[in-house]
Each structure stands twice: as C-alpha cells, then as structure tokens.
Amino acid sequence: MERIHSVLSVSISEFKQNPRKVMEEAHRQPVVVLNHNRPVFYTVSPELMAEIAELYDDRQLSKLVQSRLKSVERSVKVNLDDM
C-alpha cells in the first residue's frame, strides 16, 4: 500500500476530462491523481506552489546559516545602529 499525501484525490480519467474544474474544486489544496487506485502525480495551484517554493528556499537558507555559524571561530558583537 502506498501512502497518499493529500486529502483530495481524483482519477486520471476525471482529471484529463477537466483539469481546471478539479483544481477549482480543490480550493488551493493539493490533489493526488490516481491511476488504478495508485498515485501517479500530485497537482497544486500556482499560489500553493509559490508558497511551497518559498518555504523550501527558507529552509535551505536556514541550513546554510546554521552550517556557517558552526564554522565561525569567534563571534563579534555588533550594534545594528552603528552599521
């Protein structure tokens, strides 16, 4: 059994008939498209994809900051008003 990472699902046949309708009825929620009751792909609205991409970028930046902080030999206290 495969794990499905969406509350909403639709058959591939139904999706092919009217993908726009499927996405409108999803109200910005992700939709899993099934073929023979198995997930084939997920589809998301452009707005949700933008949110996901931003969260991913934030996470990658956080990892970079954490790794750089670990490599700092000494810290220097600064006052932002002095900059």
Sequence and secondary structure as in RCSB ss.txt:
>XXXX:A:sequence
MERIHSVLSVSISEFKQNPRKVMEEAHRQPVVVLNHNRPVFYTVSPELMAEIAELYDDRQLSKLVQSRLKSVERS
VKVNLDDM
>XXXX:A:secstr
      SEEEEHHHHHH HHHHHHHHTT  EEEEETTEEEEEE  HHHHHHHHHHHHHHHHHHHHHHHHHH SS 
    GGG 
